Amino acid sequence: MTTLPERSTAQWRRLDAAHHIHPFTDPQRMAARGGTRVLVRGEGVWLWDSDGNRILDGLAGLWCVALGYGRHELAAVAERQLRTLSYYSSFLDTTTPATIELAQKIAERTPPGLDQIFFGNSGSESIDTIVRMVRHFWNLEGRPEKKILLSREYAYHGSTLAGASLGGMAGMHAMSGLLPDVSHVMPPYAYKYGRGMTQDEFGRRAADALEERILSLGPERVAAFFAEPVQGGGGVLVPPPSYWPRVQEICRRHDVLLVADEVICGFGRTGEWFGCQTFDIAPDFMNIAKAVTSGYVPLSAAIVGERVARTLRDKGGRLAHGYTYSGHPLACAVGIENLRLMAAEGLVERVRDDVGPHLQRCLQEALGDHPLVGEVRGVGLMAAVELVRDRAKAELFDPPGEVGLRALDHCFDAGVTCRVVRDALCFAPALVITRAEIEELAARAKRAVDATAKAIGIL
Ligand code: PXG
């Protein structure tokens, strides 16, 4: 059996620089820092790098490793599935037992009316699936002029052409241009846009921005609104309570399909199985990925609500869409066991009642009053620490991102990983994290923010 060679960190770095292109990475900056970091092992919320350092994974990989690293149960079902039936396709009229079983298990957890599952391998792929289904739906309903896709600034919906276009990240748009018929509205980012307003006023203001755009484009041309219940990759933007009910009502009034992108929020992150349940949203589609398999194997799904599913079934004929690995039995087998363990261990309730509030409290206590911190925000087991230029004036750094990247290096030095979005440090640890580990995470985050503040002369 092949095993990976033993190499020194320097050797791994040399080979990496020679042959491996990293996603979302500036190769020159990485080279100037000495090269890639190589992670070699994981257990629970802990990672070990190739120099033997033990690091607290504050982001569950990339918001995905819900059950933590090293779960033997998931390895065991993966091995059994690979031995039994390593692959078969769901194209045409075939499929596998694991595929059917996982579809049923997901449907059991989703809000009412969201029972039809189309599998993919990544959140980006399933966003593409949904875009194609939205267009198909309106064509089948005899309204082909309903084509415009709305989403929000700072949204993240993936890295394919459709995902990058729907996303609201200017850097991504610059790389390859935008698909036509996509329009972005203001997100419920209170720290940036809600100055001088109450949470309630700002929530309504942000929802009204959506309606104003729908009216200016013409409701008869607007197909769908794509939105994460909480914007994760945009910096954990938690909407005020007044936001979602109004958005829902606006979409219904103008017959705009609502797509809830649950790639980060789904499977317990916000303290319910789905962000839609935390914020009481009844969408027409959901997009899921990441924690459905705890990131052990790639898997995603477009979940199709009753209204669209009925049209596809009754009028759609043959669906001209699919991926070789849609419903891959390995990924589905791991997904089934992952969902079983989440339920058996009561992880979602634990996020809601115990570790979620504990994370918010600990970060608030450690950093809420820090001179470099504008606010600590979050819900469930996702949180952001917004680093700012002037705390008293609520002034963000301009240009954004430089201090954030320095803080990220200090986080690694302090032995905690996170995701930096502009200048916000985002945390979303595995759902299995203990209270003591949360306290450790907050202490390490504080060390990193202190070191950053010293380095830029604020402390
Ligand atoms: N939608 C949402 C809401 C996401 O968060 C995707 C779609 C795309 O999924 P894939 O599986 O194609 O990556 C995502 C992914 C980050 C980060 O650190 C966030 C994501 C991916 C990578 C990094 O912010 N979100």
Boltz pocket constraint, residues with backbone or C-beta under 6 A from the ligand:
constraints:
  - pocket:
      binder: B
      contacts: [[A, 62], [A, 121], [A, 122], [A, 123], [A, 124], [A, 125], [A, 127], [A, 156], [A, 157], [A, 158], [A, 159], [A, 228], [A, 232], [A, 233], [A, 234], [A, 261], [A, 262], [A, 263], [A, 264], [A, 287], [A, 289], [A, 290], [A, 419]]
      max_distance: 6.0
